[in-house]
Amino acid sequence: MRKIALLTAILFALMLACSLPSASETPVVQVASPSDSSQGGSGSTGDTNSGGSVAAAATAVPTPTPIPSDPVSIREGLSSLNSYNFVVETTSYTNTVDTRSIIRVETQHSSDLDATATHYWIYMTADGESDQTESYLYSIGYNSCSGSDADGWEYSTVTAQEKEMQDILSGMLDLLPLIDDPVYAGAETMNGILSNHFTFQVSGVGAESGVDVLINQGEYWLAQDGQYLVRYTLVLETRDTVTQELMHVDFLIDLNQINQPVSIAFPAGCVP
């Protein structure tokens, strides 16, 4: 369980890291060269030595169009949307024993309904024992409800002043996932949104520990309109050269049902 706790701490550190790429170069896409324009003056041969003749126009070298690779922060991106379903999930395991940890947070939001529903799910197994916890948090206007059908529900209400203060405090915290020297992979449609696709690898993995790096693969999709993260994945897997212990970490951010109709209501068991 100690290893699970360590991996979980690493995963949440990754989730909360506000690290923008500081030294990465902005990938560029070359603009297609314009075709040569026709020469002015019908029948002109372009002889520069004859008076009044028109020289052939030189084709200008096109300027590369930069493809922005830096996403806006998670909170800024979500606040620009009317509704969405947002998932953050981490998975980690080792090969020494049956040790696995999965943490998933899924949030639905609708600005029109002034409503948010969040589902928390944590699963851990170690030394042949497993543990699973699950809970929900609903917020509609000034009212909220937390708990689960198994453990019961707790209903609460805040004043307009309290809600305003909560919104201000929550706005002080934001996050960006780790991005390291991204490479532009092309324009793609992800989760129904026209996006720019980038790939990257985390630098320095194994430099201090000396472990073998088996997997180091990251990629993400940025909405072309808004620069918010539509999807982000990072998979890291290393193996100790002495003990042969394998450690695997898988991190996912997925934004879907973007600006689609959302229905959010309190569960039947949650009443004032």
C-alpha atoms as an extended CHARMM CRD file, in Angstrom:
* protein
*
       272  EXT
         1         1  MET       CA              0.0000000000        0.0000000000        0.0000000000  PROA      1               0.0000000000
         2         2  ARG       CA              2.9670000000        2.3350000000        0.5650000000  PROA      2               0.0000000000
         3         3  LYS       CA              3.8860000000        2.0880000000       -3.1180000000  PROA      3               0.0000000000
         4         4  ILE       CA              0.3030000000        2.8200000000       -4.0650000000  PROA      4               0.0000000000
         5         5  ALA       CA              0.3220000000        5.9010000000       -1.8440000000  PROA      5               0.0000000000
         6         6  LEU       CA              3.5430000000        7.0630000000       -3.4640000000  PROA      6               0.0000000000
         7         7  LEU       CA              2.2020000000        6.5710000000       -6.9800000000  PROA      7               0.0000000000
         8         8  THR       CA             -1.0230000000        8.3320000000       -6.0660000000  PROA      8               0.0000000000
         9         9  ALA       CA              0.9250000000       11.2940000000       -4.7220000000  PROA      9               0.0000000000
        10        10  ILE       CA              2.9450000000       11.4380000000       -7.9400000000  PROA      10              0.0000000000
        11        11  LEU       CA             -0.2160000000       11.3370000000      -10.0380000000  PROA      11              0.0000000000
        12        12  PHE       CA             -1.8990000000       14.1400000000       -8.1270000000  PROA      12              0.0000000000
        13        13  ALA       CA              1.2940000000       16.1630000000       -8.2690000000  PROA      13              0.0000000000
        14        14  LEU       CA              1.1080000000       15.7390000000      -12.0340000000  PROA      14              0.0000000000
        15        15  MET       CA             -2.5600000000       16.7260000000      -12.0380000000  PROA      15              0.0000000000
        16        16  LEU       CA             -1.9170000000       19.8890000000      -10.0440000000  PROA      16              0.0000000000
        17        17  ALA       CA              1.3330000000       20.9170000000      -11.7570000000  PROA      17              0.0000000000
        18        18  CYS       CA              0.9710000000       24.2850000000      -13.4300000000  PROA      18              0.0000000000
        19        19  SER       CA              3.9410000000       23.8430000000      -15.7450000000  PROA      19              0.0000000000
        20        20  LEU       CA              3.8570000000       25.5300000000      -19.1300000000  PROA      20              0.0000000000
        21        21  PRO       CA              6.5650000000       24.5790000000      -21.6270000000  PROA      21              0.0000000000
        22        22  SER       CA              9.2470000000       27.1520000000      -20.8770000000  PROA      22              0.0000000000
        23        23  ALA       CA             11.8470000000       26.3170000000      -23.4860000000  PROA      23              0.0000000000
        24        24  SER       CA              9.8280000000       24.6470000000      -26.2100000000  PROA      24              0.0000000000
        25        25  GLU       CA              9.8210000000       25.9330000000      -29.7400000000  PROA      25              0.0000000000
        26        26  THR       CA              6.4970000000       26.7660000000      -31.3310000000  PROA      26              0.0000000000
        27        27  PRO       CA              5.8330000000       24.2390000000      -34.1180000000  PROA      27              0.0000000000
        28        28  VAL       CA              5.1370000000       25.8090000000      -37.4830000000  PROA      28              0.0000000000
        29        29  VAL       CA              3.3520000000       24.7150000000      -40.6200000000  PROA      29              0.0000000000
        30        30  GLN       CA              4.6530000000       25.9780000000      -43.9380000000  PROA      30              0.0000000000
        31        31  VAL       CA              2.1750000000       27.9880000000      -45.9640000000  PROA      31              0.0000000000
        32        32  ALA       CA              1.8400000000       26.8150000000      -49.5600000000  PROA      32              0.0000000000
        33        33  SER       CA              3.8020000000       28.9760000000      -51.9910000000  PROA      33              0.0000000000
        34        34  PRO       CA              1.5680000000       31.2040000000      -54.1070000000  PROA      34              0.0000000000
        35        35  SER       CA              1.5830000000       30.5220000000      -57.8310000000  PROA      35              0.0000000000
        36        36  ASP       CA              3.5480000000       32.8560000000      -60.0860000000  PROA      36              0.0000000000
        37        37  SER       CA              1.4760000000       35.8260000000      -61.1620000000  PROA      37              0.0000000000
        38        38  SER       CA              1.1210000000       36.6040000000      -64.8420000000  PROA      38              0.0000000000
        39        39  GLN       CA              3.3690000000       39.2630000000      -66.2520000000  PROA      39              0.0000000000
        40        40  GLY       CA              1.8940000000       42.6720000000      -66.8680000000  PROA      40              0.0000000000
        41        41  GLY       CA              1.4770000000       43.9790000000      -70.4310000000  PROA      41              0.0000000000
        42        42  SER       CA              0.2230000000       41.6650000000      -73.1200000000  PROA      42              0.0000000000
        43        43  GLY       CA              2.9010000000       40.3420000000      -75.4290000000  PROA      43              0.0000000000
        44        44  SER       CA              5.7320000000       41.6540000000      -73.1990000000  PROA      44              0.0000000000
        45        45  THR       CA              8.8920000000       39.5450000000      -73.1530000000  PROA      45              0.0000000000
        46        46  GLY       CA             10.0590000000       40.9560000000      -69.8460000000  PROA      46              0.0000000000
        47        47  ASP       CA             13.2430000000       42.4960000000      -71.3530000000  PROA      47              0.0000000000
        48        48  THR       CA             14.5370000000       44.8090000000      -68.6340000000  PROA      48              0.0000000000
        49        49  ASN       CA             16.7140000000       46.6780000000      -71.1390000000  PROA      49              0.0000000000
        50        50  SER       CA             13.7960000000       47.9370000000      -73.2420000000  PROA      50              0.0000000000
        51        51  GLY       CA             11.9320000000       51.0270000000      -72.1380000000  PROA      51              0.0000000000
        52        52  GLY       CA              8.5170000000       50.4370000000      -70.6200000000  PROA      52              0.0000000000
        53        53  SER       CA              8.9110000000       46.6670000000      -70.5080000000  PROA      53              0.0000000000
        54        54  VAL       CA              7.7400000000       44.9080000000      -67.3210000000  PROA      54              0.0000000000
        55        55  ALA       CA             10.1540000000       42.6140000000      -65.4360000000  PROA      55              0.0000000000
        56        56  ALA       CA              8.8780000000       39.2380000000      -64.2600000000  PROA      56              0.0000000000
        57        57  ALA       CA              7.5380000000       39.5100000000      -60.7160000000  PROA      57              0.0000000000
        58        58  ALA       CA              9.6650000000       37.6390000000      -58.2050000000  PROA      58              0.0000000000
        59        59  THR       CA              7.8050000000       35.1120000000      -56.0750000000  PROA      59              0.0000000000
        60        60  ALA       CA              7.9540000000       36.1570000000      -52.4370000000  PROA      60              0.0000000000
        61        61  VAL       CA              9.1890000000       33.6290000000      -49.9100000000  PROA      61              0.0000000000
        62        62  PRO       CA              6.1700000000       32.6390000000      -47.7740000000  PROA      62              0.0000000000
        63        63  THR       CA              6.2890000000       33.2760000000      -44.0610000000  PROA      63              0.0000000000
        64        64  PRO       CA              5.6150000000       30.1500000000      -41.9690000000  PROA      64              0.0000000000
        65        65  THR       CA              2.3430000000       30.3030000000      -40.0760000000  PROA      65              0.0000000000
        66        66  PRO       CA              2.8800000000       29.3760000000      -36.4190000000  PROA      66              0.0000000000
        67        67  ILE       CA              0.6380000000       26.7190000000      -34.8980000000  PROA      67              0.0000000000
        68        68  PRO       CA              0.1720000000       27.7210000000      -31.2330000000  PROA      68              0.0000000000
        69        69  SER       CA              0.9870000000       24.8140000000      -28.9270000000  PROA      69              0.0000000000
        70        70  ASP       CA              0.3260000000       26.3710000000      -25.5060000000  PROA      70              0.0000000000
        71        71  PRO       CA             -3.1320000000       25.5850000000      -24.0690000000  PROA      71              0.0000000000
        72        72  VAL       CA             -5.0700000000       27.9880000000      -21.9380000000  PROA      72              0.0000000000
        73        73  SER       CA             -5.4920000000       26.8660000000      -18.3380000000  PROA      73              0.0000000000
        74        74  ILE       CA             -8.0690000000       24.2100000000      -17.5270000000  PROA      74              0.0000000000
        75        75  ARG       CA            -10.3770000000       26.5960000000      -15.6940000000  PROA      75              0.0000000000
        76        76  GLU       CA            -10.1460000000       29.2490000000      -18.3950000000  PROA      76              0.0000000000
        77        77  GLY       CA            -10.9220000000       26.6890000000      -21.0710000000  PROA      77              0.0000000000
        78        78  LEU       CA            -13.9170000000       25.2300000000      -19.2520000000  PROA      78              0.0000000000
        79        79  SER       CA            -15.3250000000       28.6560000000      -18.3910000000  PROA      79              0.0000000000
        80        80  SER       CA            -15.4950000000       29.4770000000      -22.1050000000  PROA      80              0.0000000000
        81        81  LEU       CA            -17.9440000000       26.6060000000      -22.7050000000  PROA      81              0.0000000000
        82        82  ASN       CA            -21.6710000000       26.4980000000      -22.0870000000  PROA      82              0.0000000000
        83        83  SER       CA            -21.7400000000       22.7910000000      -21.1630000000  PROA      83              0.0000000000
        84        84  TYR       CA            -19.3880000000       19.8240000000      -21.0960000000  PROA      84              0.0000000000
        85        85  ASN       CA            -18.3770000000       16.4930000000      -19.6030000000  PROA      85              0.0000000000
        86        86  PHE       CA            -14.8430000000       16.6090000000      -18.1760000000  PROA      86              0.0000000000
        87        87  VAL       CA            -12.8330000000       13.5350000000      -17.1190000000  PROA      87              0.0000000000
        88        88  VAL       CA             -9.5170000000       13.3270000000      -15.2740000000  PROA      88              0.0000000000
        89        89  GLU       CA             -8.2140000000        9.7990000000      -14.6820000000  PROA      89              0.0000000000
        90        90  THR       CA             -4.9340000000        8.3450000000      -13.4410000000  PROA      90              0.0000000000
        91        91  THR       CA             -3.8770000000        4.6950000000      -13.4370000000  PROA      91              0.0000000000
        92        92  SER       CA             -0.7110000000        3.2550000000      -11.9140000000  PROA      92              0.0000000000
        93        93  TYR       CA              0.5950000000       -0.2210000000      -11.2200000000  PROA      93              0.0000000000
        94        94  THR       CA              3.7490000000       -2.2460000000      -10.5810000000  PROA      94              0.0000000000
        95        95  ASN       CA              4.6950000000       -5.8210000000      -11.4880000000  PROA      95              0.0000000000
        96        96  THR       CA              6.1280000000       -6.9010000000       -8.1380000000  PROA      96              0.0000000000
        97        97  VAL       CA              2.7330000000       -7.6410000000       -6.5820000000  PROA      97              0.0000000000
        98        98  ASP       CA             -0.8660000000       -7.1490000000       -7.5910000000  PROA      98              0.0000000000
        99        99  THR       CA             -0.6700000000       -3.4050000000       -7.0150000000  PROA      99              0.0000000000
       100       100  ARG       CA             -2.9120000000       -1.0210000000       -8.8920000000  PROA      100             0.0000000000
       101       101  SER       CA             -4.4550000000        2.3910000000       -8.3330000000  PROA      101             0.0000000000
       102       102  ILE       CA             -7.1640000000        4.0820000000      -10.3980000000  PROA      102             0.0000000000
       103       103  ILE       CA             -8.4820000000        7.5460000000       -9.6060000000  PROA      103             0.0000000000
       104       104  ARG       CA            -11.2410000000        9.0440000000      -11.7630000000  PROA      104             0.0000000000
       105       105  VAL       CA            -13.0790000000       12.3540000000      -11.4530000000  PROA      105             0.0000000000
       106       106  GLU       CA            -15.8650000000       13.0570000000      -13.9470000000  PROA      106             0.0000000000
       107       107  THR       CA            -17.7110000000       16.3860000000      -14.0260000000  PROA      107             0.0000000000
       108       108  GLN       CA            -20.7830000000       17.4410000000      -15.9830000000  PROA      108             0.0000000000
       109       109  HSD       CA            -21.6440000000       21.1200000000      -16.1420000000  PROA      109             0.0000000000
       110       110  SER       CA            -24.3570000000       23.3140000000      -17.6240000000  PROA      110             0.0000000000
       111       111  SER       CA            -24.1720000000       27.1070000000      -17.4570000000  PROA      111             0.0000000000
       112       112  ASP       CA            -27.8150000000       27.4060000000      -18.5060000000  PROA      112             0.0000000000
       113       113  LEU       CA            -28.9040000000       25.2910000000      -15.5270000000  PROA      113             0.0000000000
       114       114  ASP       CA            -26.2340000000       26.7550000000      -13.2200000000  PROA      114             0.0000000000
       115       115  ALA       CA            -25.6120000000       23.1110000000      -12.3340000000  PROA      115             0.0000000000
       116       116  THR       CA            -22.6420000000       20.7870000000      -11.8810000000  PROA      116             0.0000000000
       117       117  ALA       CA            -22.5000000000       17.0570000000      -11.1240000000  PROA      117             0.0000000000
       118       118  THR       CA            -19.2000000000       15.4240000000      -10.1370000000  PROA      118             0.0000000000
       119       119  HSD       CA            -18.5230000000       11.7060000000       -9.7410000000  PROA      119             0.0000000000
       120       120  TYR       CA            -15.4800000000       10.5910000000       -7.7130000000  PROA      120             0.0000000000
       121       121  TRP       CA            -14.2350000000        7.0190000000       -8.0760000000  PROA      121             0.0000000000
       122       122  ILE       CA            -11.1150000000        5.5360000000       -6.4520000000  PROA      122             0.0000000000
       123       123  TYR       CA             -9.9860000000        1.9310000000       -6.7520000000  PROA      123             0.0000000000
       124       124  MET       CA             -6.8900000000        0.4690000000       -5.0940000000  PROA      124             0.0000000000
       125       125  THR       CA             -5.5700000000       -3.0510000000       -4.7850000000  PROA      125             0.0000000000
       126       126  ALA       CA             -2.4290000000       -4.2890000000       -3.0300000000  PROA      126             0.0000000000
       127       127  ASP       CA             -1.2380000000       -7.5800000000       -1.5530000000  PROA      127             0.0000000000
       128       128  GLY       CA             -4.4070000000       -9.3580000000       -2.6210000000  PROA      128             0.0000000000
       129       129  GLU       CA             -6.7180000000       -6.7960000000       -1.0220000000  PROA      129             0.0000000000
       130       130  SER       CA             -8.7730000000       -4.2180000000       -2.8570000000  PROA      130             0.0000000000
       131       131  ASP       CA            -10.6870000000       -1.1430000000       -1.8220000000  PROA      131             0.0000000000
       132       132  GLN       CA            -13.1460000000        0.9700000000       -3.7870000000  PROA      132             0.0000000000
       133       133  THR       CA            -14.7870000000        4.2620000000       -2.8540000000  PROA      133             0.0000000000
       134       134  GLU       CA            -17.3820000000        6.1920000000       -4.7990000000  PROA      134             0.0000000000
       135       135  SER       CA            -19.1840000000        9.4570000000       -4.1270000000  PROA      135             0.0000000000
       136       136  TYR       CA            -21.0530000000       12.2410000000       -5.8940000000  PROA      136             0.0000000000
       137       137  LEU       CA            -21.4170000000       15.9900000000       -5.5460000000  PROA      137             0.0000000000
       138       138  TYR       CA            -24.3120000000       17.8660000000       -7.1270000000  PROA      138             0.0000000000
       139       139  SER       CA            -24.6390000000       21.6280000000       -7.1890000000  PROA      139             0.0000000000
       140       140  ILE       CA            -27.6590000000       23.4340000000       -8.6210000000  PROA      140             0.0000000000
       141       141  GLY       CA            -27.8870000000       27.1500000000       -7.9680000000  PROA      141             0.0000000000
       142       142  TYR       CA            -27.4200000000       27.7570000000       -4.2450000000  PROA      142             0.0000000000
       143       143  ASN       CA            -28.2490000000       24.1760000000       -3.3020000000  PROA      143             0.0000000000
       144       144  SER       CA            -25.9450000000       21.1540000000       -3.2100000000  PROA      144             0.0000000000
       145       145  CYS       CA            -26.1060000000       17.4670000000       -2.4340000000  PROA      145             0.0000000000
       146       146  SER       CA            -23.2420000000       15.0780000000       -1.6690000000  PROA      146             0.0000000000
       147       147  GLY       CA            -22.9020000000       11.3770000000       -0.8790000000  PROA      147             0.0000000000
       148       148  SER       CA            -24.1260000000        8.2160000000       -2.5700000000  PROA      148             0.0000000000
       149       149  ASP       CA            -27.0500000000        5.8240000000       -2.5350000000  PROA      149             0.0000000000
       150       150  ALA       CA            -25.0090000000        3.3910000000       -0.4290000000  PROA      150             0.0000000000
       151       151  ASP       CA            -23.8660000000        5.8870000000        2.2060000000  PROA      151             0.0000000000
       152       152  GLY       CA            -26.7380000000        8.3490000000        2.1100000000  PROA      152             0.0000000000
       153       153  TRP       CA            -27.0780000000       11.9330000000        0.9390000000  PROA      153             0.0000000000
       154       154  GLU       CA            -26.4350000000       15.2790000000        2.5920000000  PROA      154             0.0000000000
       155       155  TYR       CA            -28.3780000000       18.3160000000        1.3780000000  PROA      155             0.0000000000
       156       156  SER       CA            -27.1320000000       21.8520000000        2.0020000000  PROA      156             0.0000000000
       157       157  THR       CA            -27.7990000000       25.4320000000        0.9360000000  PROA      157             0.0000000000
       158       158  VAL       CA            -25.5360000000       28.4710000000        0.7370000000  PROA      158             0.0000000000
       159       159  THR       CA            -26.3660000000       32.1590000000        0.5760000000  PROA      159             0.0000000000
       160       160  ALA       CA            -25.5580000000       34.3500000000       -2.4200000000  PROA      160             0.0000000000
       161       161  GLN       CA            -22.6840000000       35.8610000000       -0.4400000000  PROA      161             0.0000000000
       162       162  GLU       CA            -21.2260000000       32.4480000000        0.4080000000  PROA      162             0.0000000000
       163       163  LYS       CA            -21.5080000000       31.2250000000       -3.1690000000  PROA      163             0.0000000000
       164       164  GLU       CA            -19.7800000000       34.3320000000       -4.4700000000  PROA      164             0.0000000000
       165       165  MET       CA            -16.9120000000       33.8260000000       -2.0410000000  PROA      165             0.0000000000
       166       166  GLN       CA            -16.6180000000       30.1460000000       -3.0260000000  PROA      166             0.0000000000
       167       167  ASP       CA            -16.4210000000       31.1100000000       -6.6920000000  PROA      167             0.0000000000
       168       168  ILE       CA            -13.6920000000       33.6630000000       -5.9860000000  PROA      168             0.0000000000
       169       169  LEU       CA            -11.6140000000       31.2080000000       -3.9540000000  PROA      169             0.0000000000
       170       170  SER       CA            -11.9870000000       28.4230000000       -6.5000000000  PROA      170             0.0000000000
       171       171  GLY       CA            -10.8810000000       30.8200000000       -9.2280000000  PROA      171             0.0000000000
       172       172  MET       CA             -7.5490000000       31.2600000000       -7.4310000000  PROA      172             0.0000000000
       173       173  LEU       CA             -6.5600000000       27.6740000000       -8.2280000000  PROA      173             0.0000000000
       174       174  ASP       CA             -5.9500000000       26.4090000000      -11.7230000000  PROA      174             0.0000000000
       175       175  LEU       CA             -3.8040000000       23.7950000000      -13.4400000000  PROA      175             0.0000000000
       176       176  LEU       CA             -2.0570000000       22.8350000000      -16.6250000000  PROA      176             0.0000000000
       177       177  PRO       CA             -0.6990000000       19.3530000000      -17.3260000000  PROA      177             0.0000000000
       178       178  LEU       CA              2.9420000000       18.7240000000      -18.1220000000  PROA      178             0.0000000000
       179       179  ILE       CA              3.9050000000       19.5360000000      -21.7250000000  PROA      179             0.0000000000
       180       180  ASP       CA              7.5140000000       19.1620000000      -22.8810000000  PROA      180             0.0000000000
       181       181  ASP       CA              8.7880000000       20.3000000000      -26.3230000000  PROA      181             0.0000000000
       182       182  PRO       CA              5.6100000000       19.5360000000      -28.3050000000  PROA      182             0.0000000000
       183       183  VAL       CA              5.7180000000       18.5000000000      -31.9580000000  PROA      183             0.0000000000
       184       184  TYR       CA              2.8420000000       19.3690000000      -34.2720000000  PROA      184             0.0000000000
       185       185  ALA       CA              1.1990000000       16.2150000000      -35.6780000000  PROA      185             0.0000000000
       186       186  GLY       CA             -1.6250000000       17.7300000000      -37.7300000000  PROA      186             0.0000000000
       187       187  ALA       CA             -5.1870000000       19.0150000000      -37.6350000000  PROA      187             0.0000000000
       188       188  GLU       CA             -7.7790000000       16.4790000000      -36.4800000000  PROA      188             0.0000000000
       189       189  THR       CA            -11.3240000000       16.3460000000      -35.1730000000  PROA      189             0.0000000000
       190       190  MET       CA            -11.3350000000       15.1500000000      -31.5580000000  PROA      190             0.0000000000
       191       191  ASN       CA            -14.5690000000       14.7120000000      -29.5900000000  PROA      191             0.0000000000
       192       192  GLY       CA            -16.3770000000       16.6390000000      -32.3060000000  PROA      192             0.0000000000
       193       193  ILE       CA            -14.0360000000       19.6490000000      -32.0880000000  PROA      193             0.0000000000
       194       194  LEU       CA            -11.6030000000       20.7160000000      -34.8290000000  PROA      194             0.0000000000
       195       195  SER       CA             -8.2570000000       20.5140000000      -33.0350000000  PROA      195             0.0000000000
       196       196  ASN       CA             -4.5060000000       20.7070000000      -33.4740000000  PROA      196             0.0000000000
       197       197  HSD       CA             -2.7510000000       17.4840000000      -32.4510000000  PROA      197             0.0000000000
       198       198  PHE       CA              0.6600000000       17.5480000000      -30.7360000000  PROA      198             0.0000000000
       199       199  THR       CA              2.9700000000       14.8290000000      -29.4140000000  PROA      199             0.0000000000
       200       200  PHE       CA              5.7520000000       15.0750000000      -26.8360000000  PROA      200             0.0000000000
       201       201  GLN       CA              8.0660000000       13.1120000000      -24.5490000000  PROA      201             0.0000000000
       202       202  VAL       CA              8.9400000000       14.0240000000      -20.9740000000  PROA      202             0.0000000000
       203       203  SER       CA             12.6050000000       14.9270000000      -20.7980000000  PROA      203             0.0000000000
       204       204  GLY       CA             14.9160000000       13.6150000000      -18.0910000000  PROA      204             0.0000000000
       205       205  VAL       CA             13.0140000000       10.4310000000      -17.2360000000  PROA      205             0.0000000000
       206       206  GLY       CA             15.5270000000        7.9450000000      -15.7930000000  PROA      206             0.0000000000
       207       207  ALA       CA             18.3860000000       10.4550000000      -15.7680000000  PROA      207             0.0000000000
       208       208  GLU       CA             18.6660000000       10.4470000000      -11.9800000000  PROA      208             0.0000000000
       209       209  SER       CA             17.3510000000        6.9740000000      -11.1180000000  PROA      209             0.0000000000
       210       210  GLY       CA             19.1180000000        5.1150000000      -13.9330000000  PROA      210             0.0000000000
       211       211  VAL       CA             16.0130000000        3.0670000000      -14.7570000000  PROA      211             0.0000000000
       212       212  ASP       CA             15.2130000000        1.8080000000      -18.2250000000  PROA      212             0.0000000000
       213       213  VAL       CA             12.5050000000        3.8940000000      -19.8990000000  PROA      213             0.0000000000
       214       214  LEU       CA             10.1060000000        1.5190000000      -21.6540000000  PROA      214             0.0000000000
       215       215  ILE       CA              7.3380000000        3.9890000000      -22.5320000000  PROA      215             0.0000000000
       216       216  ASN       CA              7.4920000000        7.7750000000      -22.6760000000  PROA      216             0.0000000000
       217       217  GLN       CA              4.5970000000        8.9760000000      -24.7870000000  PROA      217             0.0000000000
       218       218  GLY       CA              2.4700000000       12.0770000000      -24.4690000000  PROA      218             0.0000000000
       219       219  GLU       CA              0.0000000000       13.7140000000      -26.8250000000  PROA      219             0.0000000000
       220       220  TYR       CA             -2.7350000000       16.2930000000      -26.6680000000  PROA      220             0.0000000000
       221       221  TRP       CA             -5.3530000000       18.0110000000      -28.8120000000  PROA      221             0.0000000000
       222       222  LEU       CA             -6.0420000000       21.7500000000      -28.6260000000  PROA      222             0.0000000000
       223       223  ALA       CA             -9.2620000000       23.2710000000      -29.9120000000  PROA      223             0.0000000000
       224       224  GLN       CA             -8.4160000000       25.5190000000      -32.8480000000  PROA      224             0.0000000000
       225       225  ASP       CA            -11.0600000000       27.9360000000      -31.6200000000  PROA      225             0.0000000000
       226       226  GLY       CA            -10.2060000000       28.6960000000      -27.9990000000  PROA      226             0.0000000000
       227       227  GLN       CA             -6.9070000000       26.8360000000      -27.4230000000  PROA      227             0.0000000000
       228       228  TYR       CA             -8.4550000000       24.6920000000      -24.6710000000  PROA      228             0.0000000000
       229       229  LEU       CA             -7.4740000000       21.0750000000      -24.0740000000  PROA      229             0.0000000000
       230       230  VAL       CA             -9.8750000000       18.6350000000      -25.6990000000  PROA      230             0.0000000000
       231       231  ARG       CA             -7.8460000000       15.5360000000      -24.8540000000  PROA      231             0.0000000000
       232       232  TYR       CA             -4.5050000000       14.8430000000      -23.1690000000  PROA      232             0.0000000000
       233       233  THR       CA             -2.7260000000       11.5620000000      -22.4850000000  PROA      233             0.0000000000
       234       234  LEU       CA              0.6210000000       10.7280000000      -20.9240000000  PROA      234             0.0000000000
       235       235  VAL       CA              1.9710000000        7.1870000000      -20.4740000000  PROA      235             0.0000000000
       236       236  LEU       CA              5.2160000000        6.5220000000      -18.5960000000  PROA      236             0.0000000000
       237       237  GLU       CA              6.6770000000        3.0930000000      -17.8650000000  PROA      237             0.0000000000
       238       238  THR       CA             10.0910000000        2.3700000000      -16.3490000000  PROA      238             0.0000000000
       239       239  ARG       CA             11.9500000000       -0.7220000000      -15.1350000000  PROA      239             0.0000000000
       240       240  ASP       CA             14.6100000000       -0.8980000000      -12.4530000000  PROA      240             0.0000000000
       241       241  THR       CA             17.7630000000       -2.4340000000      -13.9280000000  PROA      241             0.0000000000
       242       242  VAL       CA             18.6010000000       -4.2540000000      -10.6740000000  PROA      242             0.0000000000
       243       243  THR       CA             15.2900000000       -5.3870000000       -9.1700000000  PROA      243             0.0000000000
       244       244  GLN       CA             13.4250000000       -5.5100000000      -12.5190000000  PROA      244             0.0000000000
       245       245  GLU       CA             10.5420000000       -3.7280000000      -10.8330000000  PROA      245             0.0000000000
       246       246  LEU       CA              8.2420000000       -2.1360000000      -13.3850000000  PROA      246             0.0000000000
       247       247  MET       CA              6.2900000000        1.0420000000      -12.6760000000  PROA      247             0.0000000000
       248       248  HSD       CA              3.5340000000        2.2370000000      -14.9990000000  PROA      248             0.0000000000
       249       249  VAL       CA              1.6590000000        5.5580000000      -14.9020000000  PROA      249             0.0000000000
       250       250  ASP       CA             -1.1770000000        6.4750000000      -17.2500000000  PROA      250             0.0000000000
       251       251  PHE       CA             -2.7700000000        9.9490000000      -17.1360000000  PROA      251             0.0000000000
       252       252  LEU       CA             -5.8520000000       11.0940000000      -19.0600000000  PROA      252             0.0000000000
       253       253  ILE       CA             -7.7570000000       14.3460000000      -19.5060000000  PROA      253             0.0000000000
       254       254  ASP       CA            -10.8200000000       14.1060000000      -21.7520000000  PROA      254             0.0000000000
       255       255  LEU       CA            -13.3120000000       16.8590000000      -22.5570000000  PROA      255             0.0000000000
       256       256  ASN       CA            -16.4110000000       15.6830000000      -24.4030000000  PROA      256             0.0000000000
       257       257  GLN       CA            -20.1050000000       16.5180000000      -24.9560000000  PROA      257             0.0000000000
       258       258  ILE       CA            -18.8800000000       20.0640000000      -25.5610000000  PROA      258             0.0000000000
       259       259  ASN       CA            -21.7640000000       22.5680000000      -25.7220000000  PROA      259             0.0000000000
       260       260  GLN       CA            -24.2350000000       19.6960000000      -25.9840000000  PROA      260             0.0000000000
       261       261  PRO       CA            -27.5060000000       19.5440000000      -24.0010000000  PROA      261             0.0000000000
       262       262  VAL       CA            -26.8940000000       18.3530000000      -20.4250000000  PROA      262             0.0000000000
       263       263  SER       CA            -29.4800000000       17.1860000000      -17.8860000000  PROA      263             0.0000000000
       264       264  ILE       CA            -28.4920000000       17.5420000000      -14.2130000000  PROA      264             0.0000000000
       265       265  ALA       CA            -30.8460000000       16.8900000000      -11.2960000000  PROA      265             0.0000000000
       266       266  PHE       CA            -30.5580000000       15.8740000000       -7.6640000000  PROA      266             0.0000000000
       267       267  PRO       CA            -30.8550000000       12.1180000000       -7.0040000000  PROA      267             0.0000000000
       268       268  ALA       CA            -34.1480000000       10.8680000000       -5.6610000000  PROA      268             0.0000000000
       269       269  GLY       CA            -32.7030000000       10.2830000000       -2.1900000000  PROA      269             0.0000000000
       270       270  CYS       CA            -31.4580000000       13.8350000000       -1.8230000000  PROA      270             0.0000000000
       271       271  VAL       CA            -34.0820000000       16.1330000000       -0.3270000000  PROA      271             0.0000000000
       272       272  PRO       CA            -33.9620000000       19.1710000000        1.9750000000  PROA      272             0.0000000000
